[in-house]
Every structure is written in structure tokens, then in C-alpha cells.
């Protein structure tokens, strides 16, 4: 097995189905990848939705009891069962271009050094503020065509686009590249992922658990950069208040590592998350 795709989910069977449909349509040989859906205690028909796709690709389903928001723990459950050399992270509601997994795989195979790869995600916003515009322009029956149209017209770019323009798609030399390692479309070698301790399951609210992982991958020598061809769409959806403690999560991370750089997370949102690298340079901070 070359790739393991890990998807945490909770009461999102409708948009999870969109994600699974896009993974069935991958142009990578189905024998080369598996999909692991980890259910964080859903009470809807998530299990039935997953079951519909089990005869269409290598798909496994895991369930953990609902004990509050445990996406980090759900991802760890998936990672612990992953058989692929490379783990790809996706979220429910992310629709993959048909070449996404092939691009993730080829990029890792092109590097002898460890890499933590970021894919591109059209249509995502932090607070769902662009939902109406995204939905009006999105054709779920033609994900590839929608992506090509949005790319050509410059519609609904990845929310990190300004950072990518400022730092470059290869932002591995930025002082804190891990700030952009978001696990709605990213990948890393499974062995390194396990070696650095996977996700910290002390995170019990949305926001920060992937940045925390990115920090440890960076410190372990992973080169972090964007491949725009590893591309996907994000279906807008409300987060039911899950993001309310994101700031507290960053504060936890600041205390956890307690370095001159990570301490800047303690004053988010007073300091803009997307310009922290500029502040690091201006203050000449080091780990």
C-alpha cells in the first residue's frame, strides 16, 4: 500500500459522501491507496454512507465514542491502522481533483528527504463567509471542471494564497513554515508521522492541532512546501462553534513549546496569524 487517506468526521454524512465520491474517482490505481474514515461518535447515518463505498475502493471505518471534539484522537486512530507508506490527510467536505492522490504520491517519490506536503484547497474560509458565492459556482458532478474554471478565473483561492505569494510555494525556508501545515489536504510519510508522536490529543476544539503537528515535523527535518497540482475544493459548512477555542489552542501550544517563536501564538489574534513569519524576521527570533 502506497497511500493511506485519513479522514476524521462527525455528523457530516452528507459532505463526507462528497469526499468519498471524489476519492473513488481518483486516477491512481485503487490497489495503491486505502481510505480510513474515523468517526468521532456520529449519531447520523455516517456508517451507512461509508458502507456504500466499501466495494468501490479499499475503505475501512473506525468509530470512537462521542466524548467531545476529538479530531486529533480520531486522526491518530486512523494513523495507527494506516498501511500506506505515506499518509494523506483530508477532511469531510473536501473534494479531491481526480489526480490529487497521484500528485501527492509522485511528489514524495521525487524527494529523498522527508517532506510535509501541502495541497491547494479552493473555496475554504475560516468563518464560512463566502459560502453563497462558492456554492453558486460549484458543480459537485464535475469537480475537475470546477477546479479548472476557478483556477482560470481566479475564483475562491486558497485562504493561504497571500502567504504563498509572499513566501513562495516553496516556503520551507520561512522561519515558521509549519503555520501553513493544515490537514484538510496534506501528506507526510507515515513513519515520520509516528516517530514525532502523531497528533496531540489534548486538543479538544477546532484549530491548531495540525499546526502543532507541523511544528514537530518541521523540527524533525521535514521540508514543507505547496504543490498546487495536489488540488481540491472545500464544500462550505458551518462549524457549530467548534472554532471557539482555537485561540486557547494556540495559547496551549505557546506554553507547550515555550520558544521565542511559539510564544507569538500566545497573542493571536492580536497578532495576525498570516504575518507571524514577518514578525519573526523583524524581531530576529530563533527557536
C-alpha positions in Angstrom: 0.0 0.0 0.0 1.5 3.3 -1.1 -1.0 5.8 0.4 -3.4 5.9 3.4 -6.0 8.6 3.3 -7.2 9.5 6.9 -10.5 11.4 7.2 -12.0 12.3 10.7 -15.7 13.0 10.7 -18.6 13.8 13.0 -22.2 14.0 11.9 -21.3 15.1 8.4 -22.5 12.2 6.3 -23.8 14.5 3.6 -20.5 16.2 2.9 -18.4 13.1 3.7 -20.2 11.4 0.8 -18.9 14.2 -1.5 -15.3 13.4 -0.3 -15.7 9.7 -0.7 -17.1 10.1 -4.2 -14.1 12.2 -5.2 -11.8 9.5 -3.9 -13.5 6.8 -5.8 -12.8 8.8 -9.0 -9.0 9.0 -8.4 -6.8 8.1 -11.4 -4.4 6.3 -9.2 -4.7 2.5 -9.2 -7.1 1.6 -6.4 -4.7 -1.0 -5.2 -2.2 1.7 -4.4 -4.3 3.5 -1.8 -6.7 3.0 1.1 -9.2 5.3 2.8 -9.7 5.3 6.6 -12.7 7.1 7.8 -12.6 7.7 11.6 -16.0 8.6 13.1 -15.7 10.7 16.2 -19.0 9.4 17.7 -21.6 10.4 15.0 -25.3 9.9 15.6 -26.3 10.3 12.0 -26.0 7.8 9.1 -22.2 8.1 8.6 -21.6 4.4 9.0 -24.2 3.6 6.3 -22.8 6.2 3.9 -19.3 4.7 4.3 -20.6 1.2 3.8 -21.9 2.2 0.3 -18.4 2.8 -0.9 -16.6 -0.2 0.6 -17.0 -2.2 -2.6 -15.6 0.6 -4.7 -12.2 1.1 -3.1 -10.1 0.0 -0.2 -12.1 1.6 2.6 -12.1 1.0 6.3 -14.3 2.5 9.0 -13.4 3.1 12.6 -15.6 4.5 15.4 -14.8 6.2 18.7 -17.4 7.2 21.3 -18.5 10.8 21.4 -16.6 12.3 24.3 -16.4 15.9 22.8 -14.4 17.2 19.9 -11.6 14.7 19.4 -10.5 15.1 15.8 -6.8 14.8 16.8 -7.6 11.5 18.5 -9.6 10.3 15.5 -6.7 11.0 13.2 -4.4 9.1 15.5 -6.7 6.1 15.4 -6.6 6.2 11.6 -2.8 6.6 11.6 -2.4 3.7 13.9 -4.1 1.5 11.4 -2.6 3.0 8.3 -0.8 0.6 6.0 0.5 3.1 3.4 4.0 4.5 3.3 2.5 7.9 3.0 -0.4 9.3 5.0 -2.7 11.8 3.2 -5.0 13.9 5.4 -8.3 15.1 4.2 -11.5 16.5 5.9 -15.1 15.6 5.2 -16.3 18.1 2.7 -13.0 18.3 0.8 -13.5 17.1 -2.8 -10.3 15.9 -4.5 -9.3 16.5 -8.1 -9.1 13.1 -9.8 -5.3 13.4 -9.8 -4.8 14.5 -6.2 -3.5 11.2 -4.8 -1.3 10.6 -7.7 0.3 14.0 -7.3 0.8 13.5 -3.5 2.5 10.2 -4.2 4.7 11.4 -7.1 5.9 14.4 -5.1 7.0 12.3 -2.2 8.7 9.9 -4.6 10.6 12.8 -6.1 12.4 13.6 -2.8 14.8 11.5 -0.9 14.5 13.9 2.1 11.4 13.9 4.3 8.7 16.3 3.2 5.4 17.5 4.7 3.4 18.5 1.6 0.6 21.0 1.5 -2.1 20.7 -1.2 -4.2 23.5 -2.5 -7.8 24.0 -1.3 -10.1 26.2 -3.2 -13.2 27.6 -1.6 -12.2 27.5 2.1 -12.9 30.3 4.5 -12.4 30.5 8.3 -16.0 31.5 9.2 -17.9 30.3 6.2 -18.3 33.9 5.0 -18.1 33.0 1.3 -20.5 30.1 1.3 -23.1 31.5 -1.0 -20.6 32.5 -3.7 -18.8 29.2 -3.5 -21.9 27.1 -3.7 -23.2 29.1 -6.7 -20.0 28.4 -8.7 -19.5 24.7 -7.6 -20.6 21.7 -9.6 -20.3 18.6 -7.4 -20.7 16.4 -10.5 -17.7 18.0 -12.2 -15.0 18.6 -9.5 -12.2 18.6 -12.0 -14.0 21.1 -14.3 -14.9 23.4 -11.4 -11.3 23.5 -10.3 -10.0 24.3 -13.7 -12.6 27.1 -14.1 -11.8 28.6 -10.7 -8.1 28.4 -11.4 -8.5 30.1 -14.8 -10.8 32.8 -13.4 -9.0 33.3 -10.1 -12.1 32.4 -8.1 -12.3 31.4 -4.5 -8.5 30.9 -3.9 -7.0 29.0 -1.0 -7.2 31.2 2.1 -3.4 30.9 2.4 -2.9 32.4 -1.1 -1.5 35.7 0.1 1.0 33.8 2.3 2.0 31.6 -0.7 2.5 34.7 -2.9 4.6 36.4 -0.2 6.7 33.4 0.8 6.7 31.4 -2.4 5.2 28.0 -3.0 8.3 26.5 -1.6 8.2 28.2 1.8 10.4 25.7 3.6 13.0 28.4 4.4 10.4 30.6 6.2 11.2 30.7 9.9 7.8 29.1 10.8 6.6 27.2 7.7 4.6 24.9 10.0 2.0 27.6 10.4 0.6 26.7 7.0 0.5 22.9 7.5 -3.2 22.4 7.6 -4.5 18.9 7.4 -7.5 19.3 5.1 -5.3 18.4 2.2 -1.7 17.5 3.1 0.6 14.5 3.4 3.7 13.1 5.1 5.5 9.8 5.4 3.7 7.6 7.9 7.0 6.5 9.6 7.9 10.1 10.3 4.4 10.9 11.4 4.5 8.1 14.0 8.0 9.0 15.1 7.1 12.6 16.1 4.2 11.4 18.1 1.3 11.9 15.7 -1.4 14.5 16.8 -1.6 15.8 20.4 -5.0 14.5 21.5 -5.0 17.2 24.3 -6.6 19.4 21.6 -10.3 19.3 22.2 -11.5 22.1 19.9 -11.1 23.0 16.3 -7.9 24.8 15.3 -4.3 24.3 15.9 -3.8 20.5 16.2 -2.5 20.4 12.6 -0.2 23.4 13.2 1.1 21.7 16.3 1.9 18.5 14.2 3.5 20.7 11.6 5.8 22.3 14.1 7.1 18.9 15.3 7.5 17.6 11.7 9.5 20.8 10.9 11.7 20.3 13.9 12.2 16.7 12.8 13.6 17.8 9.4 10.6 17.7 7.1 10.7 20.1 4.2 7.4 22.0 4.0 6.0 23.3 0.7 3.0 23.6 -1.5 2.2 21.7 -4.7 -0.7 23.4 -6.5 -1.4 20.3 -8.5 -2.4 18.5 -5.4 -5.7 20.4 -5.6 -9.1 20.1 -4.1 -12.4 22.0 -3.4 -13.9 22.7 0.0 -17.7 22.5 0.5 -18.7 25.3 2.8 -20.3 24.2 6.0 -21.0 25.7 9.5 -18.7 24.5 12.3 -21.2 24.6 15.1 -18.9 26.7 17.4 -16.1 24.2 17.2 -13.6 27.1 16.4 -14.4 28.9 19.6 -11.4 27.6 21.4 -8.8 28.0 18.6 -7.2 30.9 20.4 -6.9 28.8 23.5 -5.3 26.0 21.5 -2.7 28.4 20.2 -2.0 29.5 23.8 -1.7 25.9 24.8 0.9 25.4 22.0 2.8 28.5 23.1 3.1 27.1 26.6 3.8 23.6 25.5 7.0 24.5 23.5 7.8 27.9 25.1 10.3 29.1 22.5 10.7 32.7 21.3 8.8 31.8 18.1 6.0 29.7 19.6 5.3 32.3 22.2 4.0 34.6 19.5 1.0 32.2 19.3 0.0 33.4 22.7 -1.1 36.8 21.3 -3.1 35.5 18.4 -5.4 37.2 17.2 -3.8 40.4 18.4 -1.0 39.4 16.0 -2.2 38.4 12.6 -1.6 34.6 12.1 -0.6 35.1 8.5 2.2 37.6 9.1 3.9 35.9 12.1 6.8 35.0 9.8 7.3 38.7 9.1 7.3 39.4 12.8 9.8 36.6 13.5 12.1 38.1 10.9 11.6 41.7 12.2 12.4 40.7 15.8 15.2 38.3 14.6 13.7 35.5 16.7 15.0 31.9 16.7 13.8 28.7 18.2 
